[in-house]
Amino acid sequence: MPDGVIGFEASGTISAEDYRDAVLPALTEAATGGEVRFLLVVDDFYGMTGGAVREDLEVRVEHLRSWKRIALVTDIEWMTHLTAMSGWMTPGETRTFPSARRAEATAWAAG
């Protein structure tokens, strides 16, 4: 990942433990530094546990002003549509990219 960008690949079901152990430390460090630029690559996704959803909402609110860009890379159509419909509720700018444009998504998140 370019400097200043946090990147993750998600697959299957995301649990609260996954979120707390992997995502939360990186997000907290980035927010402390001033800006959160986030890249998420999703190949297959079966959802988030209730605890993971709670963790996600808490970190978004806690660092509300730090979110700058979120790039979602996926070929899962419903995720692209859901992001387009609810992106206005997400802090910072949000864009989706197909898997074939992963490099473009990374550059956009860093920009």
N, CA, C and O atoms as CSV, one atom per row, in Angstrom:
chain,resi,resn,atom,element,x,y,z
A,1,MET,N,N,0.835,-1.181,0.000
A,1,MET,CA,C,0.000,0.000,0.000
A,1,MET,C,C,0.886,1.255,0.000
A,1,MET,O,O,1.966,1.272,0.592
A,2,PRO,N,N,0.409,2.282,-0.667
A,2,PRO,CA,C,1.128,3.553,-0.616
A,2,PRO,C,C,1.099,4.113,0.813
A,2,PRO,O,O,0.220,3.767,1.602
A,3,ASP,N,N,2.043,4.958,1.130
A,3,ASP,CA,C,2.038,5.598,2.440
A,3,ASP,C,C,0.704,6.275,2.683
A,3,ASP,O,O,0.167,6.951,1.805
A,4,GLY,N,N,0.179,6.090,3.873
A,4,GLY,CA,C,-1.067,6.741,4.248
A,4,GLY,C,C,-2.323,5.990,3.885
A,4,GLY,O,O,-3.420,6.453,4.197
A,5,VAL,N,N,-2.202,4.836,3.230
A,5,VAL,CA,C,-3.383,4.054,2.857
A,5,VAL,C,C,-3.382,2.749,3.646
A,5,VAL,O,O,-2.369,2.054,3.724
A,6,ILE,N,N,-4.520,2.434,4.221
A,6,ILE,CA,C,-4.713,1.162,4.917
A,6,ILE,C,C,-5.449,0.252,3.945
A,6,ILE,O,O,-6.461,0.654,3.370
A,7,GLY,N,N,-4.962,-0.958,3.755
A,7,GLY,CA,C,-5.608,-1.867,2.832
A,7,GLY,C,C,-5.885,-3.221,3.452
A,7,GLY,O,O,-5.057,-3.763,4.183
A,8,PHE,N,N,-7.060,-3.765,3.155
A,8,PHE,CA,C,-7.449,-5.079,3.634
A,8,PHE,C,C,-8.140,-5.851,2.529
A,8,PHE,O,O,-8.782,-5.271,1.653
A,9,GLU,N,N,-7.998,-7.165,2.580
A,9,GLU,CA,C,-8.777,-8.066,1.738
A,9,GLU,C,C,-9.701,-8.838,2.663
A,9,GLU,O,O,-9.255,-9.423,3.650
A,10,ALA,N,N,-10.978,-8.838,2.345
A,10,ALA,CA,C,-11.962,-9.518,3.185
A,10,ALA,C,C,-12.583,-10.665,2.412
A,10,ALA,O,O,-12.814,-10.578,1.206
A,11,SER,N,N,-12.849,-11.747,3.140
A,11,SER,CA,C,-13.456,-12.923,2.539
A,11,SER,C,C,-14.283,-13.632,3.596
A,11,SER,O,O,-13.888,-13.699,4.760
A,12,GLY,N,N,-15.411,-14.151,3.199
A,12,GLY,CA,C,-16.237,-14.903,4.132
A,12,GLY,C,C,-17.031,-13.988,5.038
A,12,GLY,O,O,-17.604,-12.997,4.584
A,13,THR,N,N,-17.065,-14.319,6.323
A,13,THR,CA,C,-17.796,-13.550,7.324
A,13,THR,C,C,-16.801,-12.827,8.219
A,13,THR,O,O,-15.842,-13.432,8.699
A,14,ILE,N,N,-17.020,-11.549,8.445
A,14,ILE,CA,C,-16.143,-10.759,9.310
A,14,ILE,C,C,-16.740,-10.767,10.712
A,14,ILE,O,O,-17.904,-10.416,10.906
A,15,SER,N,N,-15.932,-11.171,11.680
A,15,SER,CA,C,-16.378,-11.233,13.071
A,15,SER,C,C,-15.880,-10.017,13.844
A,15,SER,O,O,-15.030,-9.267,13.364
A,16,ALA,N,N,-16.414,-9.834,15.032
A,16,ALA,CA,C,-15.956,-8.747,15.904
A,16,ALA,C,C,-14.475,-8.909,16.211
A,16,ALA,O,O,-13.741,-7.922,16.277
A,17,GLU,N,N,-14.030,-10.150,16.401
A,17,GLU,CA,C,-12.623,-10.403,16.697
A,17,GLU,C,C,-11.738,-10.015,15.510
A,17,GLU,O,O,-10.680,-9.414,15.694
A,18,ASP,N,N,-12.173,-10.359,14.292
A,18,ASP,CA,C,-11.433,-9.953,13.090
A,18,ASP,C,C,-11.287,-8.439,13.064
A,18,ASP,O,O,-10.205,-7.905,12.820
A,19,TYR,N,N,-12.388,-7.765,13.318
A,19,TYR,CA,C,-12.400,-6.314,13.260
A,19,TYR,C,C,-11.487,-5.729,14.331
A,19,TYR,O,O,-10.662,-4.862,14.041
A,20,ARG,N,N,-11.632,-6.201,15.571
A,20,ARG,CA,C,-10.816,-5.678,16.680
A,20,ARG,C,C,-9.334,-5.969,16.508
A,20,ARG,O,O,-8.496,-5.116,16.800
A,21,ASP,N,N,-9.001,-7.182,16.028
A,21,ASP,CA,C,-7.598,-7.592,15.948
A,21,ASP,C,C,-6.859,-7.033,14.735
A,21,ASP,O,O,-5.657,-6.780,14.815
A,22,ALA,N,N,-7.546,-6.838,13.626
A,22,ALA,CA,C,-6.860,-6.429,12.393
A,22,ALA,C,C,-7.210,-5.003,11.969
A,22,ALA,O,O,-6.319,-4.180,11.758
A,23,VAL,N,N,-8.477,-4.718,11.848
A,23,VAL,CA,C,-8.903,-3.439,11.276
A,23,VAL,C,C,-8.767,-2.294,12.270
A,23,VAL,O,O,-8.194,-1.255,11.942
A,24,LEU,N,N,-9.277,-2.468,13.456
A,24,LEU,CA,C,-9.320,-1.388,14.438
A,24,LEU,C,C,-7.956,-0.788,14.769
A,24,LEU,O,O,-7.837,0.437,14.798
A,25,PRO,N,N,-6.924,-1.588,15.019
A,25,PRO,CA,C,-5.612,-0.976,15.309
A,25,PRO,C,C,-5.100,-0.104,14.161
A,25,PRO,O,O,-4.565,0.980,14.396
A,26,ALA,N,N,-5.260,-0.563,12.946
A,26,ALA,CA,C,-4.785,0.208,11.794
A,26,ALA,C,C,-5.589,1.499,11.634
A,26,ALA,O,O,-5.015,2.553,11.362
A,27,LEU,N,N,-6.899,1.428,11.800
A,27,LEU,CA,C,-7.733,2.622,11.683
A,27,LEU,C,C,-7.428,3.634,12.775
A,27,LEU,O,O,-7.366,4.836,12.518
A,28,THR,N,N,-7.239,3.146,13.989
A,28,THR,CA,C,-6.932,4.037,15.107
A,28,THR,C,C,-5.605,4.744,14.874
A,28,THR,O,O,-5.489,5.945,15.119
A,29,GLU,N,N,-4.609,4.011,14.404
A,29,GLU,CA,C,-3.305,4.614,14.120
A,29,GLU,C,C,-3.419,5.667,13.012
A,29,GLU,O,O,-2.850,6.752,13.127
A,30,ALA,N,N,-4.142,5.352,11.956
A,30,ALA,CA,C,-4.302,6.306,10.856
A,30,ALA,C,C,-5.055,7.552,11.327
A,30,ALA,O,O,-4.669,8.669,10.981
A,31,ALA,N,N,-6.114,7.379,12.103
A,31,ALA,CA,C,-6.899,8.516,12.587
A,31,ALA,C,C,-6.072,9.390,13.518
A,31,ALA,O,O,-6.205,10.614,13.502
A,32,THR,N,N,-5.229,8.778,14.320
A,32,THR,CA,C,-4.346,9.533,15.201
A,32,THR,C,C,-3.379,10.374,14.375
A,32,THR,O,O,-3.012,11.480,14.773
A,33,GLY,N,N,-2.970,9.847,13.224
A,33,GLY,CA,C,-2.086,10.571,12.316
A,33,GLY,C,C,-2.799,11.662,11.538
A,33,GLY,O,O,-2.143,12.487,10.902
A,34,GLY,N,N,-4.120,11.690,11.572
A,34,GLY,CA,C,-4.864,12.760,10.941
A,34,GLY,C,C,-5.842,12.361,9.863
A,34,GLY,O,O,-6.895,12.988,9.747
A,35,GLU,N,N,-5.542,11.335,9.057
A,35,GLU,CA,C,-6.426,10.975,7.953
A,35,GLU,C,C,-6.543,9.466,7.810
A,35,GLU,O,O,-5.575,8.727,7.989
A,36,VAL,N,N,-7.752,9.028,7.484
A,36,VAL,CA,C,-7.982,7.624,7.189
A,36,VAL,C,C,-8.277,7.506,5.698
A,36,VAL,O,O,-9.277,8.027,5.204
A,37,ARG,N,N,-7.393,6.816,4.996
A,37,ARG,CA,C,-7.568,6.483,3.581
A,37,ARG,C,C,-7.573,4.961,3.532
A,37,ARG,O,O,-6.584,4.314,3.879
A,38,PHE,N,N,-8.687,4.403,3.101
A,38,PHE,CA,C,-8.967,2.984,3.311
A,38,PHE,C,C,-9.272,2.293,1.987
A,38,PHE,O,O,-10.067,2.786,1.187
A,39,LEU,N,N,-8.644,1.163,1.767
A,39,LEU,CA,C,-8.906,0.335,0.586
A,39,LEU,C,C,-9.376,-1.027,1.079
A,39,LEU,O,O,-8.703,-1.671,1.885
A,40,LEU,N,N,-10.528,-1.460,0.593
A,40,LEU,CA,C,-11.071,-2.764,0.963
A,40,LEU,C,C,-11.329,-3.554,-0.306
A,40,LEU,O,O,-12.079,-3.120,-1.180
A,41,VAL,N,N,-10.698,-4.723,-0.400
A,41,VAL,CA,C,-10.876,-5.629,-1.527
A,41,VAL,C,C,-11.718,-6.799,-1.043
A,41,VAL,O,O,-11.366,-7.467,-0.071
A,42,VAL,N,N,-12.839,-7.047,-1.727
A,42,VAL,CA,C,-13.748,-8.113,-1.317
A,42,VAL,C,C,-13.990,-9.035,-2.510
A,42,VAL,O,O,-14.560,-8.628,-3.522
A,43,ASP,N,N,-13.542,-10.290,-2.371
A,43,ASP,CA,C,-13.778,-11.278,-3.426
A,43,ASP,C,C,-15.055,-12.065,-3.179
A,43,ASP,O,O,-15.860,-12.255,-4.091
A,44,ASP,N,N,-15.240,-12.519,-1.959
A,44,ASP,CA,C,-16.487,-13.177,-1.580
A,44,ASP,C,C,-16.825,-12.710,-0.173
A,44,ASP,O,O,-15.935,-12.526,0.657
A,45,PHE,N,N,-18.090,-12.522,0.089
A,45,PHE,CA,C,-18.493,-11.905,1.350
A,45,PHE,C,C,-19.811,-12.504,1.796
A,45,PHE,O,O,-20.774,-12.573,1.033
A,46,TYR,N,N,-19.835,-12.941,3.062
A,46,TYR,CA,C,-21.051,-13.546,3.603
A,46,TYR,C,C,-21.631,-12.723,4.742
A,46,TYR,O,O,-22.585,-13.145,5.396
A,47,GLY,N,N,-21.053,-11.544,4.982
A,47,GLY,CA,C,-21.614,-10.645,5.980
A,47,GLY,C,C,-20.682,-10.386,7.144
A,47,GLY,O,O,-19.538,-10.838,7.186
A,48,MET,N,N,-21.230,-9.633,8.091
A,48,MET,CA,C,-20.519,-9.281,9.314
A,48,MET,C,C,-21.370,-9.720,10.487
A,48,MET,O,O,-22.598,-9.650,10.432
A,49,THR,N,N,-20.730,-10.166,11.531
A,49,THR,CA,C,-21.478,-10.484,12.738
A,49,THR,C,C,-21.976,-9.178,13.351
A,49,THR,O,O,-21.492,-8.099,13.007
A,50,GLY,N,N,-22.935,-9.279,14.250
A,50,GLY,CA,C,-23.455,-8.083,14.919
A,50,GLY,C,C,-22.360,-7.312,15.636
A,50,GLY,O,O,-22.347,-6.081,15.624
A,51,GLY,N,N,-21.441,-8.040,16.260
A,51,GLY,CA,C,-20.333,-7.390,16.960
A,51,GLY,C,C,-19.423,-6.635,16.013
A,51,GLY,O,O,-18.930,-5.559,16.352
A,52,ALA,N,N,-19.195,-7.182,14.832
A,52,ALA,CA,C,-18.349,-6.500,13.846
A,52,ALA,C,C,-19.029,-5.238,13.330
A,52,ALA,O,O,-18.368,-4.222,13.118
A,53,VAL,N,N,-20.330,-5.291,13.128
A,53,VAL,CA,C,-21.075,-4.107,12.691
A,53,VAL,C,C,-20.978,-3.024,13.765
A,53,VAL,O,O,-20.762,-1.853,13.451
A,54,ARG,N,N,-21.134,-3.411,15.015
A,54,ARG,CA,C,-21.034,-2.455,16.120
A,54,ARG,C,C,-19.650,-1.817,16.162
A,54,ARG,O,O,-19.531,-0.600,16.304
A,55,GLU,N,N,-18.597,-2.639,16.037
A,55,GLU,CA,C,-17.218,-2.126,16.028
A,55,GLU,C,C,-17.029,-1.132,14.881
A,55,GLU,O,O,-16.415,-0.081,15.061
A,56,ASP,N,N,-17.554,-1.467,13.711
A,56,ASP,CA,C,-17.421,-0.617,12.536
A,56,ASP,C,C,-18.101,0.735,12.761
A,56,ASP,O,O,-17.517,1.781,12.480
A,57,LEU,N,N,-19.309,0.712,13.256
A,57,LEU,CA,C,-20.042,1.964,13.502
A,57,LEU,C,C,-19.345,2.820,14.559
A,57,LEU,O,O,-19.256,4.039,14.416
A,58,GLU,N,N,-18.854,2.183,15.611
A,58,GLU,CA,C,-18.181,2.929,16.677
A,58,GLU,C,C,-16.928,3.631,16.167
A,58,GLU,O,O,-16.701,4.796,16.495
A,59,VAL,N,N,-16.112,2.945,15.371
A,59,VAL,CA,C,-14.880,3.561,14.892
A,59,VAL,C,C,-15.178,4.667,13.890
A,59,VAL,O,O,-14.458,5.664,13.842
A,60,ARG,N,N,-16.213,4.510,13.100
A,60,ARG,CA,C,-16.574,5.565,12.149
A,60,ARG,C,C,-16.985,6.839,12.884
A,60,ARG,O,O,-16.583,7.939,12.504
A,61,VAL,N,N,-17.783,6.686,13.933
A,61,VAL,CA,C,-18.243,7.848,14.693
A,61,VAL,C,C,-17.096,8.443,15.512
A,61,VAL,O,O,-16.941,9.663,15.573
A,62,GLU,N,N,-16.308,7.594,16.131
A,62,GLU,CA,C,-15.209,8.067,16.983
A,62,GLU,C,C,-14.220,8.926,16.206
A,62,GLU,O,O,-13.704,9.909,16.738
A,63,HIS,N,N,-13.954,8.570,14.971
A,63,HIS,CA,C,-12.975,9.290,14.156
A,63,HIS,C,C,-13.642,9.957,12.953
A,63,HIS,O,O,-13.073,9.996,11.862
A,64,LEU,N,N,-14.828,10.471,13.156
A,64,LEU,CA,C,-15.663,10.996,12.077
A,64,LEU,C,C,-14.928,11.980,11.169
A,64,LEU,O,O,-15.055,11.890,9.948
A,65,ARG,N,N,-14.184,12.892,11.717
A,65,ARG,CA,C,-13.515,13.923,10.924
A,65,ARG,C,C,-12.232,13.424,10.243
A,65,ARG,O,O,-11.682,14.116,9.386
A,66,SER,N,N,-11.763,12.259,10.608
A,66,SER,CA,C,-10.504,11.738,10.057
A,66,SER,C,C,-10.674,10.996,8.741
A,66,SER,O,O,-9.706,10.848,7.995
A,67,TRP,N,N,-11.889,10.523,8.435
A,67,TRP,CA,C,-12.116,9.747,7.221
A,67,TRP,C,C,-11.988,10.633,5.993
A,67,TRP,O,O,-12.680,11.645,5.880
A,68,LYS,N,N,-11.103,10.256,5.068
A,68,LYS,CA,C,-10.912,11.023,3.831
A,68,LYS,C,C,-11.442,10.265,2.622
A,68,LYS,O,O,-12.273,10.782,1.875
A,69,ARG,N,N,-10.961,9.038,2.429
A,69,ARG,CA,C,-11.386,8.265,1.256
A,69,ARG,C,C,-11.509,6.779,1.598
A,69,ARG,O,O,-10.687,6.213,2.318
A,70,ILE,N,N,-12.561,6.172,1.058
A,70,ILE,CA,C,-12.774,4.736,1.186
A,70,ILE,C,C,-12.986,4.200,-0.224
A,70,ILE,O,O,-13.917,4.605,-0.921
A,71,ALA,N,N,-12.117,3.288,-0.635
A,71,ALA,CA,C,-12.240,2.646,-1.945
A,71,ALA,C,C,-12.624,1.184,-1.723
A,71,ALA,O,O,-11.915,0.444,-1.041
A,72,LEU,N,N,-13.733,0.782,-2.297
A,72,LEU,CA,C,-14.189,-0.602,-2.239
A,72,LEU,C,C,-13.918,-1.242,-3.592
A,72,LEU,O,O,-14.383,-0.756,-4.623
A,73,VAL,N,N,-13.166,-2.329,-3.581
A,73,VAL,CA,C,-12.851,-3.061,-4.813
A,73,VAL,C,C,-13.577,-4.396,-4.747
A,73,VAL,O,O,-13.270,-5.244,-3.909
A,74,THR,N,N,-14.541,-4.570,-5.639
A,74,THR,CA,C,-15.311,-5.814,-5.636
A,74,THR,C,C,-16.050,-5.982,-6.961
A,74,THR,O,O,-16.350,-5.015,-7.662
A,75,ASP,N,N,-16.326,-7.224,-7.271
A,75,ASP,CA,C,-17.184,-7.544,-8.407
A,75,ASP,C,C,-18.546,-8.041,-7.935
A,75,ASP,O,O,-19.351,-8.519,-8.733
A,76,ILE,N,N,-18.795,-7.925,-6.642
A,76,ILE,CA,C,-20.078,-8.337,-6.068
A,76,ILE,C,C,-21.075,-7.203,-6.294
A,76,ILE,O,O,-20.975,-6.139,-5.684
A,77,GLU,N,N,-22.019,-7.447,-7.165
A,77,GLU,CA,C,-22.929,-6.403,-7.631
A,77,GLU,C,C,-23.738,-5.757,-6.511
A,77,GLU,O,O,-23.886,-4.536,-6.489
A,78,TRP,N,N,-24.264,-6.556,-5.579
A,78,TRP,CA,C,-25.094,-5.974,-4.533
A,78,TRP,C,C,-24.289,-5.048,-3.637
A,78,TRP,O,O,-24.829,-4.068,-3.124
A,79,MET,N,N,-22.984,-5.344,-3.435
A,79,MET,CA,C,-22.149,-4.463,-2.608
A,79,MET,C,C,-21.929,-3.128,-3.308
A,79,MET,O,O,-21.936,-2.076,-2.669
A,80,THR,N,N,-21.737,-3.173,-4.606
A,80,THR,CA,C,-21.555,-1.943,-5.382
A,80,THR,C,C,-22.815,-1.078,-5.307
A,80,THR,O,O,-22.726,0.133,-5.105
A,81,HIS,N,N,-23.990,-1.700,-5.469
A,81,HIS,CA,C,-25.246,-0.955,-5.409
A,81,HIS,C,C,-25.509,-0.406,-4.008
A,81,HIS,O,O,-25.916,0.745,-3.856
A,82,LEU,N,N,-25.278,-1.222,-2.997
A,82,LEU,CA,C,-25.502,-0.782,-1.622
A,82,LEU,C,C,-24.591,0.393,-1.271
A,82,LEU,O,O,-25.020,1.343,-0.616
A,83,THR,N,N,-23.341,0.325,-1.706
A,83,THR,CA,C,-22.403,1.414,-1.445
A,83,THR,C,C,-22.852,2.687,-2.155
A,83,THR,O,O,-22.768,3.778,-1.592
A,84,ALA,N,N,-23.322,2.551,-3.371
A,84,ALA,CA,C,-23.807,3.722,-4.115
A,84,ALA,C,C,-25.015,4.356,-3.430
A,84,ALA,O,O,-25.144,5.580,-3.405
A,85,MET,N,N,-25.897,3.528,-2.875
A,85,MET,CA,C,-27.097,4.052,-2.235
A,85,MET,C,C,-26.824,4.636,-0.853
A,85,MET,O,O,-27.472,5.601,-0.449
A,86,SER,N,N,-25.874,4.059,-0.130
A,86,SER,CA,C,-25.659,4.494,1.253
A,86,SER,C,C,-24.351,5.247,1.458
A,86,SER,O,O,-24.010,5.596,2.589
A,87,GLY,N,N,-23.619,5.500,0.388
A,87,GLY,CA,C,-22.338,6.182,0.509
A,87,GLY,C,C,-22.427,7.549,1.154
A,87,GLY,O,O,-21.472,7.999,1.788
A,88,TRP,N,N,-23.552,8.213,1.004
A,88,TRP,CA,C,-23.726,9.541,1.593
A,88,TRP,C,C,-23.699,9.490,3.117
A,88,TRP,O,O,-23.441,10.506,3.763
A,89,MET,N,N,-23.962,8.322,3.700
A,89,MET,CA,C,-23.937,8.178,5.155
A,89,MET,C,C,-22.528,7.895,5.672
A,89,MET,O,O,-22.287,7.939,6.879
A,90,THR,N,N,-21.621,7.612,4.783
A,90,THR,CA,C,-20.264,7.254,5.169
A,90,THR,C,C,-19.413,8.514,5.232
A,90,THR,O,O,-19.466,9.340,4.320
A,91,PRO,N,N,-18.629,8.674,6.297
A,91,PRO,CA,C,-17.774,9.858,6.361
A,91,PRO,C,C,-16.696,9.812,5.274
A,91,PRO,O,O,-16.205,8.739,4.925
A,92,GLY,N,N,-16.340,10.963,4.751
A,92,GLY,CA,C,-15.337,11.023,3.694
A,92,GLY,C,C,-15.929,10.642,2.353
A,92,GLY,O,O,-17.134,10.426,2.231
A,93,GLU,N,N,-15.071,10.562,1.346
A,93,GLU,CA,C,-15.498,10.156,0.002
A,93,GLU,C,C,-15.461,8.645,-0.121
A,93,GLU,O,O,-14.573,7.991,0.425
A,94,THR,N,N,-16.428,8.094,-0.837
A,94,THR,CA,C,-16.483,6.651,-1.059
A,94,THR,C,C,-16.676,6.385,-2.550
A,94,THR,O,O,-17.505,7.012,-3.208
A,95,ARG,N,N,-15.893,5.442,-3.063
A,95,ARG,CA,C,-16.044,5.013,-4.467
A,95,ARG,C,C,-15.877,3.509,-4.550
A,95,ARG,O,O,-15.147,2.908,-3.762
A,96,THR,N,N,-16.560,2.906,-5.515
A,96,THR,CA,C,-16.376,1.477,-5.761
A,96,THR,C,C,-15.656,1.296,-7.098
A,96,THR,O,O,-15.788,2.101,-8.020
A,97,PHE,N,N,-14.899,0.218,-7.163
A,97,PHE,CA,C,-14.124,-0.119,-8.352
A,97,PHE,C,C,-14.245,-1.614,-8.601
A,97,PHE,O,O,-14.267,-2.389,-7.645
A,98,PRO,N,N,-14.324,-2.043,-9.857
A,98,PRO,CA,C,-14.289,-3.482,-10.133
A,98,PRO,C,C,-12.881,-4.022,-9.866
A,98,PRO,O,O,-11.909,-3.267,-9.839
A,99,SER,N,N,-12.790,-5.313,-9.673
A,99,SER,CA,C,-11.500,-5.936,-9.354
A,99,SER,C,C,-10.421,-5.628,-10.373
A,99,SER,O,O,-9.252,-5.488,-10.014
A,100,ALA,N,N,-10.791,-5.521,-11.625
A,100,ALA,CA,C,-9.814,-5.243,-12.685
A,100,ALA,C,C,-9.184,-3.860,-12.544
A,100,ALA,O,O,-8.156,-3.585,-13.163
A,101,ARG,N,N,-9.788,-2.987,-11.737
A,101,ARG,CA,C,-9.278,-1.623,-11.565
A,101,ARG,C,C,-8.711,-1.390,-10.166
A,101,ARG,O,O,-8.751,-0.277,-9.641
A,102,ARG,N,N,-8.186,-2.457,-9.577
A,102,ARG,CA,C,-7.645,-2.369,-8.212
A,102,ARG,C,C,-6.532,-1.329,-8.098
A,102,ARG,O,O,-6.498,-0.579,-7.123
A,103,ALA,N,N,-5.636,-1.268,-9.055
A,103,ALA,CA,C,-4.536,-0.290,-9.009
A,103,ALA,C,C,-5.087,1.136,-9.040
A,103,ALA,O,O,-4.578,2.015,-8.345
A,104,GLU,N,N,-6.119,1.363,-9.839
A,104,GLU,CA,C,-6.745,2.680,-9.896
A,104,GLU,C,C,-7.384,3.029,-8.552
A,104,GLU,O,O,-7.299,4.171,-8.100
A,105,ALA,N,N,-8.020,2.052,-7.917
A,105,ALA,CA,C,-8.635,2.268,-6.611
A,105,ALA,C,C,-7.590,2.641,-5.565
A,105,ALA,O,O,-7.804,3.531,-4.742
A,106,THR,N,N,-6.470,1.953,-5.612
A,106,THR,CA,C,-5.380,2.242,-4.669
A,106,THR,C,C,-4.863,3.666,-4.869
A,106,THR,O,O,-4.663,4.397,-3.899
A,107,ALA,N,N,-4.650,4.056,-6.115
A,107,ALA,CA,C,-4.175,5.400,-6.407
A,107,ALA,C,C,-5.196,6.448,-5.987
A,107,ALA,O,O,-4.828,7.504,-5.472
A,108,TRP,N,N,-6.479,6.164,-6.206
A,108,TRP,CA,C,-7.521,7.116,-5.806
A,108,TRP,C,C,-7.543,7.278,-4.300
A,108,TRP,O,O,-7.625,8.401,-3.801
A,109,ALA,N,N,-7.471,6.165,-3.562
A,109,ALA,CA,C,-7.485,6.240,-2.096
A,109,ALA,C,C,-6.309,7.065,-1.581
A,109,ALA,O,O,-6.444,7.804,-0.606
A,110,ALA,N,N,-5.166,6.939,-2.232
A,110,ALA,CA,C,-3.956,7.656,-1.816
A,110,ALA,C,C,-3.996,9.138,-2.178
A,110,ALA,O,O,-3.328,9.952,-1.541
A,111,GLY,N,N,-4.777,9.487,-3.198
A,111,GLY,CA,C,-4.793,10.858,-3.736
A,111,GLY,C,C,-5.387,11.884,-2.825
A,111,GLY,O,O,-5.450,13.062,-3.178
